[in-house]
Amino acid sequence: MGADMIAVDWNVDMAVARKILGPDVPISGNVDPTVLFGTEEQVRSAVRECIDKAGGPGNCHLLNLGQGVMQGTPEESVGWLVDECKRYQGKDA
């Protein structure tokens, strides 16, 4: 059985998933949705960490929450997540 993309829950370490799947398998995930109840820096840091663990920007990775947006999540936090995802160019940039 094949798949176009593998979605990874937030409980799975993204670096381990990437190592198992290899660099060419598209992967989706996996920011912990509770981080959106944190500070702006915590949200932005979680985005950067997830992208880096998946192999860096543009490396067959679709950033996503590991379980979706939880009820009561501040809309501003979702904005920070989306903004950082668009802005981040990698730890070496």
N, CA, C and O atoms as a DFTB+ gen file, in Angstrom:
372 C
 N C O
     1  1       0.839      -1.165       0.000
     2  2       0.000       0.000       0.000
     3  2       0.890       1.235       0.000
     4  3       1.875       1.294       0.736
     5  1       0.551       2.209      -0.812
     6  2       1.316       3.440      -0.867
     7  2       0.552       4.589      -0.249
     8  3      -0.621       4.452       0.098
     9  1       1.209       5.707      -0.112
    10  2       0.586       6.912       0.427
    11  2       1.247       8.124      -0.208
    12  3       2.440       8.105      -0.513
    13  1       0.465       9.176      -0.404
    14  2       1.008      10.425      -0.938
    15  2       1.715      11.225       0.144
    16  3       2.651      11.973      -0.138
    17  1       1.261      11.062       1.391
    18  2       1.829      11.795       2.515
    19  2       1.514      11.034       3.794
    20  3       0.488      10.360       3.895
    21  1       2.404      11.149       4.764
    22  2       2.198      10.539       6.071
    23  2       1.948      11.659       7.077
    24  3       2.755      12.581       7.195
    25  1       0.829      11.581       7.802
    26  2       0.508      12.552       8.854
    27  2       1.005      11.998      10.187
    28  3       0.795      10.828      10.506
    29  1       1.661      12.852      10.950
    30  2       2.270      12.428      12.206
    31  2       1.651      13.202      13.367
    32  3       1.611      14.432      13.355
    33  1       1.172      12.472      14.361
    34  2       0.593      13.054      15.562
    35  2       1.674      13.781      16.365
    36  3       2.864      13.500      16.221
    37  1       1.250      14.703      17.198
    38  2       2.209      15.512      17.958
    39  2       2.993      14.697      18.983
    40  3       4.019      15.168      19.474
    41  1       2.543      13.497      19.319
    42  2       3.267      12.653      20.273
    43  2       4.477      11.951      19.656
    44  3       5.293      11.369      20.370
    45  1       4.587      12.009      18.334
    46  2       5.700      11.381      17.627
    47  2       6.803      12.409      17.416
    48  3       6.530      13.519      16.959
    49  1       8.022      12.065      17.736
    50  2       9.146      12.967      17.503
    51  2       9.349      13.104      15.990
    52  3       9.606      12.115      15.304
    53  1       9.234      14.320      15.480
    54  2       9.327      14.563      14.038
    55  2      10.684      14.121      13.487
    56  3      10.749      13.611      12.368
    57  1      11.752      14.302      14.236
    58  2      13.077      13.890      13.761
    59  2      13.146      12.374      13.597
    60  3      13.761      11.883      12.651
    61  1      12.530      11.641      14.492
    62  2      12.506      10.178      14.398
    63  2      11.661       9.757      13.196
    64  3      12.055       8.875      12.432
    65  1      10.505      10.389      13.034
    66  2       9.646      10.071      11.883
    67  2      10.377      10.337      10.574
    68  3      10.315       9.526       9.649
    69  1      11.064      11.464      10.495
    70  2      11.797      11.791       9.272
    71  2      12.894      10.766       9.016
    72  3      13.108      10.357       7.874
    73  1      13.591      10.348      10.070
    74  2      14.658       9.367       9.913
    75  2      14.100       8.034       9.397
    76  3      14.693       7.407       8.520
    77  1      12.969       7.612       9.941
    78  2      12.348       6.351       9.525
    79  2      11.857       6.433       8.078
    80  3      12.073       5.511       7.292
    81  1      11.199       7.534       7.733
    82  2      10.602       7.673       6.408
    83  2      11.608       8.045       5.327
    84  3      11.402       7.746       4.151
    85  1      12.687       8.692       5.723
    86  2      13.663       9.163       4.753
    87  2      13.309      10.556       4.254
    88  3      12.220      11.058       4.532
    89  1      14.220      11.181       3.521
    90  2      14.046      12.584       3.133
    91  2      13.045      12.826       2.005
    92  3      12.629      13.965       1.790
    93  1      12.653      11.784       1.285
    94  2      11.817      11.991       0.105
    95  2      10.334      11.693       0.315
    96  3       9.531      11.905      -0.593
    97  1       9.961      11.208       1.491
    98  2       8.550      10.918       1.763
    99  2       7.900      12.163       2.365
   100  3       8.338      12.640       3.412
   101  1       6.868      12.689       1.721
   102  2       6.177      13.849       2.286
   103  2       5.565      13.514       3.650
   104  3       4.991      12.443       3.848
   105  1       5.701      14.448       4.571
   106  2       5.228      14.248       5.939
   107  2       4.466      15.486       6.396
   108  3       4.823      16.611       6.046
   109  1       3.428      15.270       7.170
   110  2       2.588      16.357       7.675
   111  2       2.550      16.307       9.190
   112  3       2.407      15.236       9.779
   113  1       2.677      17.452       9.813
   114  2       2.559      17.523      11.268
   115  2       3.611      18.465      11.830
   116  3       4.189      19.255      11.083
   117  1       3.843      18.406      12.994
   118  2       3.122      17.790      14.082
   119  2       3.259      18.615      15.349
   120  3       3.584      18.092      16.415
   121  1       3.008      19.907      15.221
   122  2       3.113      20.814      16.370
   123  2       2.040      20.449      17.404
   124  3       0.879      20.231      17.059
   125  1       2.443      20.389      18.657
   126  2       1.521      20.124      19.765
   127  2       0.478      21.244      19.804
   128  3       0.848      22.410      19.943
   129  1      -0.808      20.927      19.687
   130  2      -1.828      21.974      19.655
   131  2      -1.914      22.786      20.939
   132  3      -2.416      23.910      20.914
   133  1      -1.440      22.251      22.058
   134  2      -1.510      23.016      23.305
   135  2      -0.511      24.167      23.328
   136  3      -0.640      25.082      24.141
   137  1       0.487      24.133      22.441
   138  2       1.460      25.229      22.395
   139  2       0.773      26.534      22.012
   140  3       1.277      27.614      22.319
   141  1      -0.371      26.442      21.347
   142  2      -1.093      27.651      20.945
   143  2      -1.715      28.385      22.124
   144  3      -2.253      29.480      21.958
   145  1      -1.649      27.805      23.295
   146  2      -2.090      28.485      24.512
   147  2      -0.907      29.184      25.202
   148  3      -1.067      29.777      26.268
   149  1       0.263      29.108      24.590
   150  2       1.469      29.705      25.160
   151  2       1.717      31.112      24.652
   152  3       0.838      31.761      24.086
   153  1       2.935      31.559      24.872
   154  2       3.340      32.897      24.446
   155  2       3.655      32.904      22.952
   156  3       3.774      31.854      22.319
   157  1       3.786      34.093      22.412
   158  2       4.149      34.212      21.000
   159  2       5.480      33.517      20.719
   160  3       5.605      32.804      19.724
   161  1       6.460      33.715      21.571
   162  2       7.771      33.084      21.349
   163  2       7.685      31.564      21.438
   164  3       8.369      30.870      20.686
   165  1       6.870      31.039      22.329
   166  2       6.707      29.587      22.430
   167  2       6.094      29.016      21.150
   168  3       6.510      27.958      20.679
   169  1       5.111      29.712      20.592
   170  2       4.477      29.268      19.349
   171  2       5.490      29.299      18.215
   172  3       5.651      28.317      17.490
   173  1       6.169      30.423      18.063
   174  2       7.143      30.571      16.974
   175  2       8.290      29.560      17.107
   176  3       8.742      29.001      16.108
   177  1       8.747      29.332      18.310
   178  2       9.818      28.369      18.548
   179  2       9.375      26.944      18.187
   180  3      10.147      26.181      17.606
   181  1       8.145      26.594      18.527
   182  2       7.626      25.259      18.210
   183  2       7.544      25.053      16.696
   184  3       7.820      23.962      16.196
   185  1       7.164      26.103      15.976
   186  2       7.111      26.028      14.508
   187  2       8.506      25.775      13.945
   188  3       8.697      24.877      13.125
   189  1       9.467      26.562      14.385
   190  2      10.844      26.423      13.888
   191  2      11.405      25.041      14.207
   192  3      12.039      24.413      13.360
   193  1      11.170      24.572      15.426
   194  2      11.679      23.260      15.833
   195  2      11.080      22.151      14.971
   196  3      11.794      21.244      14.541
   197  1       9.785      22.219      14.721
   198  2       9.132      21.190      13.908
   199  2       9.669      21.191      12.483
   200  3       9.955      20.133      11.921
   201  1       9.803      22.364      11.906
   202  2      10.331      22.469      10.537
   203  2      11.754      21.914      10.471
   204  3      12.087      21.157       9.560
   205  1      12.581      22.289      11.428
   206  2      13.962      21.806      11.442
   207  2      14.028      20.288      11.594
   208  3      14.807      19.629      10.906
   209  1      13.219      19.734      12.486
   210  2      13.230      18.280      12.694
   211  2      12.741      17.523      11.467
   212  3      13.119      16.373      11.246
   213  1      11.893      18.180      10.665
   214  2      11.375      17.540       9.446
   215  2      12.369      17.628       8.292
   216  3      12.129      17.076       7.218
   217  1      13.476      18.319       8.513
   218  2      14.505      18.408       7.484
   219  2      14.732      19.803       6.954
   220  3      15.552      20.002       6.057
   221  1      14.023      20.770       7.493
   222  2      14.199      22.159       7.074
   223  2      13.121      22.599       6.092
   224  3      12.383      21.774       5.554
   225  1      13.039      23.903       5.866
   226  2      12.021      24.444       4.966
   227  2      12.094      23.815       3.572
   228  3      13.177      23.633       3.016
   229  1      10.933      23.490       3.023
   230  2      10.871      22.978       1.661
   231  2      11.263      21.526       1.504
   232  3      11.443      21.061       0.378
   233  1      11.400      20.795       2.597
   234  2      11.874      19.409       2.531
   235  2      10.724      18.415       2.692
   236  3      10.678      17.668       3.669
   237  1       9.793      18.409       1.731
   238  2       8.684      17.439       1.749
   239  2       7.924      17.463       3.070
   240  3       7.572      16.410       3.600
   241  1       7.669      18.652       3.603
   242  2       7.006      18.776       4.901
   243  2       5.881      19.788       4.819
   244  3       6.067      20.904       4.334
   245  1       4.715      19.392       5.298
   246  2       3.572      20.277       5.437
   247  2       3.367      20.507       6.927
   248  3       2.909      19.616       7.643
   249  1       3.707      21.704       7.390
   250  2       3.553      21.998       8.812
   251  2       2.072      21.985       9.156
   252  3       1.242      22.534       8.431
   253  1       1.762      21.352      10.269
   254  2       0.383      21.222      10.701
   255  2       0.391      20.966      12.197
   256  3       1.417      20.604      12.772
   257  1      -0.757      21.157      12.819
   258  2      -0.903      20.764      14.215
   259  2      -1.071      19.254      14.277
   260  3      -1.635      18.646      13.367
   261  1      -0.589      18.664      15.335
   262  2      -0.663      17.220      15.479
   263  2      -2.056      16.681      15.727
   264  3      -2.256      15.471      15.617
   265  1      -3.027      17.512      16.056
   266  2      -4.402      17.055      16.298
   267  2      -5.439      18.112      15.938
   268  3      -6.620      17.908      16.218
   269  1      -5.060      19.201      15.347
   270  2      -6.016      20.252      15.015
   271  2      -6.098      21.316      16.093
   272  3      -5.521      21.183      17.172
   273  1      -6.821      22.366      15.778
   274  2      -6.967      23.491      16.703
   275  2      -7.981      23.116      17.779
   276  3      -9.099      22.696      17.479
   277  1      -7.577      23.274      19.024
   278  2      -8.446      22.942      20.154
   279  2      -9.430      24.079      20.419
   280  3      -9.139      25.249      20.172
   281  1     -10.589      23.705      20.922
   282  2     -11.588      24.697      21.288
   283  2     -10.996      25.657      22.316
   284  3     -10.331      25.231      23.260
   285  1     -11.238      26.944      22.133
   286  2     -10.732      27.955      23.052
   287  2      -9.351      28.486      22.704
   288  3      -8.832      29.362      23.397
   289  1      -8.754      27.969      21.645
   290  2      -7.437      28.447      21.228
   291  2      -7.538      29.902      20.793
   292  3      -8.410      30.244      19.994
   293  1      -6.669      30.760      21.300
   294  2      -6.694      32.161      20.875
   295  2      -6.386      32.288      19.379
   296  3      -5.408      31.723      18.889
   297  1      -7.224      33.031      18.667
   298  2      -7.016      33.224      17.231
   299  2      -5.658      33.848      16.949
   300  3      -5.024      33.525      15.945
   301  1      -5.213      34.724      17.811
   302  2      -3.920      35.379      17.650
   303  2      -2.786      34.350      17.578
   304  3      -1.828      34.522      16.825
   305  1      -2.906      33.291      18.360
   306  2      -1.878      32.250      18.366
   307  2      -1.822      31.502      17.043
   308  3      -0.742      31.143      16.572
   309  1      -2.975      31.268      16.449
   310  2      -3.011      30.617      15.135
   311  2      -2.316      31.524      14.118
   312  3      -1.593      31.045      13.244
   313  1      -2.535      32.816      14.234
   314  2      -1.862      33.778      13.365
   315  2      -0.355      33.731      13.514
   316  3       0.367      33.804      12.519
   317  1       0.132      33.608      14.740
   318  2       1.580      33.508      14.969
   319  2       2.137      32.250      14.309
   320  3       3.208      32.287      13.702
   321  1       1.411      31.136      14.426
   322  2       1.849      29.888      13.823
   323  2       1.956      30.035      12.304
   324  3       2.969      29.670      11.707
   325  1       0.917      30.566      11.696
   326  2       0.908      30.728      10.235
   327  2       2.002      31.702       9.800
   328  3       2.707      31.447       8.823
   329  1       2.146      32.803      10.512
   330  2       3.157      33.804      10.167
   331  2       4.563      33.221      10.242
   332  3       5.374      33.432       9.340
   333  1       4.850      32.494      11.306
   334  2       6.201      31.927      11.459
   335  2       6.470      30.868      10.399
   336  3       7.583      30.761       9.883
   337  1       5.457      30.097      10.083
   338  2       5.601      29.078       9.038
   339  2       5.969      29.727       7.701
   340  3       6.822      29.216       6.975
   341  1       5.339      30.830       7.382
   342  2       5.632      31.540       6.133
   343  2       6.996      32.224       6.178
   344  3       7.709      32.266       5.176
   345  1       7.352      32.757       7.341
   346  2       8.556      33.570       7.496
   347  2       9.845      32.759       7.607
   348  3      10.879      33.154       7.069
   349  1       9.782      31.632       8.301
   350  2      10.995      30.894       8.668
   351  2      11.712      30.331       7.444
   352  3      11.107      29.672       6.598
   353  1      13.017      30.606       7.371
   354  2      13.819      30.153       6.234
   355  2      14.874      29.121       6.638
   356  3      15.715      28.745       5.821
   357  1      14.838      28.675       7.856
   358  2      15.783      27.659       8.310
   359  2      16.773      28.222       9.304
   360  3      17.021      29.427       9.342
   361  1      17.329      27.346      10.099
   362  2      18.243      27.789      11.155
   363  2      19.553      28.338      10.632
   364  3      20.252      29.048      11.355
   365  1      19.903      28.030       9.401
   366  2      21.155      28.527       8.834
   367  2      20.985      29.784       7.989
   368  3      21.950      30.307       7.432
   369  1      19.738      30.266       7.898
   370  2      19.466      31.450       7.040
   371  2      19.887      32.740       7.723
   372  3      19.734      33.819       7.152
